[in-house]
């Protein structure tokens, strides 16, 4: 076993798929005042069930795992899911979202780390099937100036190391807040653009930047680089801007309310498919697909 394989904790080459999901939190009452509720908790249940049925090699959860991270009762469904997936040999890792640290950042992160002990608040990485997933904390307001610099140094150094590592074929960068989105509720995150996008853009092996926070599916391609927003894990669906100033999206016309994505590596590229929960909740469909360049 190579060093890279050892880092994954899962050397099962019979499972080619890697799953990513974001924003599985149950909607809060105040959110329902502004956005439409549509059996969101049930949708999350079905999404998580589908993931376990697919038996992916690994799962990455991109924040807002629960609505209030510091409240233990909010974790009941996720705890049951994590126990089941890990018993099945599925590697699970996650990054912090804003809901995970809402109200009490310290207590929320403590509860989060109990479920995801590999999480590092100043960035960490996992390698699965020669894909390096560089996982970053975009809750910048919860980090001190020293921690912000520690994360930036980690990110820049790790991108260089993964680029030079012959065991790594592809790099995927992930955080919770989306650098680019047409969401009318949250909008693009300027600090993610400033801190995380440049190293992604200049690293040849870096093929995909994936995030959540905006409860929508969006695919952007900028200067040949792919960006995905996948906030369809169960949070209230957010409307997208239709203004002429909106960011051009390759996925216009595809607006699934609930979804997650599956990745497969083919040599030095990654094939991505969005797995959508059907409107009538009767099952799932693979609809939006593309391969990185």
TAFENGI-V985125 format. One record per backbone hydrogen bond with DSSP energy under -0.5 kcal/mol. NH is the residue of the N-H (numbers start at 0). CO is the residue of the C=O. Records with the same first field share a line. If there is no record, write none. Layout:
NH = CO  CO
This chain:
5 = 1
6 = 2
7 = 3  4
8 = 4
9 = 4
12 = 10
14 = 11
15 = 13
17 = 262
18 = 57
19 = 260
20 = 59
21 = 229
22 = 62
23 = 63
24 = 63
30 = 27
31 = 27  28
32 = 29
33 = 30
34 = 30
42 = 38
43 = 39
44 = 40
45 = 41
46 = 42
47 = 43
48 = 44
49 = 45
50 = 46
51 = 47
52 = 48
53 = 49
54 = 50
55 = 50
56 = 16
57 = 16
58 = 90
59 = 18
60 = 92
61 = 20  59
68 = 98
70 = 67
71 = 69
73 = 70
74 = 71
75 = 72
78 = 74
79 = 75
80 = 76
81 = 77
82 = 78
83 = 79
84 = 80
85 = 81
86 = 82
87 = 83
88 = 85
89 = 84
90 = 56  88
92 = 58
94 = 60
100 = 96  97
101 = 98
103 = 101
107 = 103
108 = 104
109 = 105
110 = 106
111 = 107
112 = 108
113 = 109
114 = 110  111
115 = 111
118 = 115
122 = 119
123 = 134
125 = 132
127 = 125  130
130 = 127
131 = 129  169
132 = 125  130
133 = 131  171
134 = 123  132
135 = 133  173
137 = 135
139 = 137
141 = 138
142 = 139
147 = 143
148 = 144
149 = 145
150 = 146
151 = 147
152 = 148
153 = 149
154 = 150
155 = 151
156 = 152
157 = 153
158 = 154
159 = 155
160 = 156
161 = 157
162 = 158
163 = 159
164 = 160
165 = 163
167 = 164
168 = 129  166
169 = 129
170 = 204
171 = 131
172 = 207
173 = 133
174 = 209
177 = 211
183 = 238
188 = 177
189 = 187
192 = 188
193 = 189
194 = 190
195 = 191
196 = 191
197 = 192
199 = 195
200 = 196
201 = 197
202 = 198  199
203 = 201
205 = 202
206 = 170  204
207 = 170
208 = 225
209 = 172  207
210 = 227
211 = 175
213 = 211
214 = 212
215 = 213
217 = 215  228
219 = 226
221 = 224
224 = 221
225 = 206
226 = 219
227 = 208
228 = 217
229 = 210
230 = 213  215
231 = 229
232 = 21
234 = 22
237 = 214
240 = 181
245 = 242
249 = 218
250 = 218
251 = 248
253 = 250
254 = 252
258 = 231
259 = 274
260 = 19
261 = 272
262 = 17
263 = 270
265 = 268
268 = 265
270 = 263
271 = 289
272 = 261
273 = 287
274 = 259  272
275 = 273  284
276 = 257
277 = 275  282
280 = 277
284 = 275
286 = 273  284
287 = 273
288 = 286
289 = 271
291 = 269
